Amino acid sequence: MGAPAADLRIIHFSAVFIKEKAGIAYCEGAVRRKLRDGGYSPKVPEPARARRESVKNVTKWQKWLKSWLMWAENDGFLTFAVDESSLLHDYQPRRSLWTLVGERAYERYAGNHTRRIIFGALSVNGDQAFMTTRKFDTESTIKFIRRLMARHGPVALLMDRATPHGWLGTNDFVADNGGLVRIGYFPTGWPELNPVESC
């Protein structure tokens, strides 16, 4: 059985790098042996897990959520849980990466920008809203919030802590429309608390 294509690319680029930097011409089989001798082996990459809030902090958040929902309802706000999904059209993960023996392989990737972003929102009374866009940024986040406000009036939104949700532009928009929109956040690293995740 041959080596995976990604593995062969790494071996090839390593051979070219060694020749350019050290002036030594190794064939790809020799580079593979050198990597193995150095304690490396190809492994299937695993996704790196994000930081998670502690269970104690999540318990505090759940108490805060009850009061926040009552406060929003009493002030006439409709509460939505909001999330986004990114659809990459042609990303193929590598089958293996070189890493030290005994260590896991992690692959970070951002896709190739051939993607669609789907914003989704689910209200406490079951209303749903969706919007597709090409970018996940402050501008598209504000556009989605405006659509929710136009359709439902004052809205209270529970979001994750993705960067566009907390950027200055989003915060300025909320400050300028404080009478119509409020934002709360889910605990970091607990996507299972967001009901949109299971839609």
C-alpha positions in Angstrom: 0.0 0.0 0.0 1.4 3.4 -1.0 1.7 6.4 1.3 -1.1 9.0 1.4 -0.7 11.9 -1.1 -0.4 14.5 1.8 2.4 12.4 3.3 4.3 12.3 0.0 3.9 16.0 -0.4 5.4 16.6 3.0 8.3 14.2 2.2 8.9 15.9 -1.1 8.9 19.5 0.4 11.2 18.3 3.2 13.7 16.9 0.6 13.6 20.2 -1.3 14.0 22.2 1.9 17.0 20.1 3.0 18.7 20.5 -0.4 18.1 24.3 -0.4 19.2 24.9 3.2 22.0 22.3 3.7 23.0 21.5 0.1 22.4 17.8 0.7 20.3 15.9 -1.9 18.1 13.2 -0.3 15.7 11.0 -2.1 12.2 10.9 -0.6 12.8 7.4 0.9 15.8 8.8 2.7 13.8 11.7 4.1 11.2 9.3 5.3 13.9 7.2 7.1 15.4 10.4 8.6 12.0 11.5 10.0 11.4 8.1 11.5 14.9 8.0 13.0 14.2 11.4 14.5 11.2 10.1 16.3 8.5 11.2 13.8 5.7 9.1 12.3 2.7 9.9 10.1 -0.6 10.1 12.1 -4.2 11.0 11.2 -4.8 14.5 12.5 -7.4 15.2 15.2 -9.2 18.5 15.7 -7.8 20.7 18.5 -10.4 21.3 21.3 -11.2 24.8 22.3 -11.0 26.1 25.8 -14.1 25.4 27.9 -15.6 27.3 30.8 -15.6 25.3 34.1 -18.8 23.4 35.1 -19.0 25.9 38.1 -19.1 28.8 35.7 -21.7 27.1 33.5 -23.9 26.6 36.6 -23.6 30.3 37.4 -24.5 31.1 33.7 -27.6 28.9 34.0 -28.8 31.0 37.0 -28.0 34.2 35.1 -29.9 32.9 32.0 -33.1 32.4 34.0 -33.1 36.0 35.2 -32.0 37.3 31.8 -34.9 35.5 30.1 -37.4 36.9 32.6 -36.0 40.4 32.2 -36.2 40.2 28.4 -39.8 38.8 28.5 -40.9 41.5 30.9 -39.5 44.2 28.7 -41.2 42.9 25.6 -38.2 41.3 23.9 -38.4 38.0 22.0 -35.4 35.9 22.9 -33.5 34.0 20.2 -30.5 31.6 20.3 -28.3 32.3 17.4 -25.6 30.3 15.7 -23.8 30.1 12.3 -22.6 27.2 10.2 -19.8 27.4 7.6 -20.1 25.1 4.6 -16.8 24.5 2.9 -17.3 23.2 -0.7 -14.1 21.4 -1.4 -11.9 21.0 1.8 -10.3 17.5 2.1 -8.5 16.8 5.3 -5.0 15.3 5.1 -4.9 11.6 5.8 -1.7 11.8 7.8 0.8 14.3 9.2 4.3 13.8 10.5 4.7 14.3 14.2 6.8 12.9 17.1 6.1 9.3 18.1 3.7 9.3 21.0 2.2 12.7 20.2 -1.1 13.3 18.4 -1.3 15.1 15.1 -3.5 18.2 14.9 -4.4 20.0 11.7 -5.5 23.6 11.7 -7.3 24.8 8.5 -9.4 27.7 7.4 -10.8 26.3 4.2 -10.3 28.0 0.8 -13.0 30.7 1.1 -15.3 28.8 -1.3 -18.0 28.6 1.4 -21.4 29.7 2.5 -22.3 30.9 5.9 -25.8 30.1 7.3 -27.0 32.2 10.2 -29.8 30.5 12.1 -31.9 31.7 15.0 -34.5 29.8 17.2 -36.8 31.7 19.5 -38.2 30.6 22.9 -41.6 30.2 21.2 -40.3 28.2 18.3 -39.9 30.9 15.6 -37.0 30.2 13.2 -35.0 32.5 11.0 -32.2 31.9 8.5 -29.9 33.9 6.3 -27.1 32.9 4.0 -24.0 35.0 3.2 -20.5 34.5 1.9 -18.7 36.0 4.9 -18.9 35.7 8.7 -18.0 39.1 9.8 -19.4 42.1 11.7 -21.3 43.4 8.7 -23.2 40.1 8.1 -23.9 39.7 11.9 -25.5 43.1 12.0 -27.4 42.4 8.8 -28.9 39.3 10.4 -29.8 41.1 13.6 -31.5 43.8 11.6 -33.6 41.1 9.8 -34.6 39.7 13.2 -35.6 43.1 14.5 -37.6 44.0 11.3 -39.6 40.8 11.6 -40.0 40.4 15.4 -39.5 43.9 16.9 -37.2 44.0 20.0 -35.0 41.0 20.3 -32.7 39.5 22.9 -30.0 37.3 21.4 -28.0 34.6 22.9 -24.8 34.0 20.9 -21.5 32.2 21.2 -18.3 34.3 21.6 -17.3 34.2 18.0 -15.1 37.2 17.1 -17.7 39.0 14.9 -20.3 38.9 17.7 -18.0 41.0 20.0 -16.3 43.3 17.5 -16.5 47.0 18.0 -19.0 47.4 15.1 -21.4 44.9 16.6 -21.1 46.5 20.0 -21.7 50.0 18.5 -24.8 48.7 16.7 -26.2 47.3 19.9 -25.4 50.5 21.8 -27.1 52.6 19.1 -30.2 50.3 19.2 -30.2 49.5 22.9 -34.0 49.9 23.0 -34.5 47.2 20.4 -31.7 44.6 20.8 -29.8 43.0 23.7 -27.1 40.4 23.5 -26.0 37.7 25.9 -23.4 35.0 25.5 -23.2 31.3 25.9 -20.3 30.0 28.0 -17.1 29.4 26.0 -16.6 25.9 24.7 -20.2 24.7 25.5 -21.9 24.5 22.1 -24.3 21.9 23.4 -26.1 24.6 25.5 -27.2 26.3 22.3 -30.4 24.8 21.0 -29.6 25.8 17.4 -26.7 23.3 17.4 -29.3 20.5 17.4 -31.5 21.9 14.7 
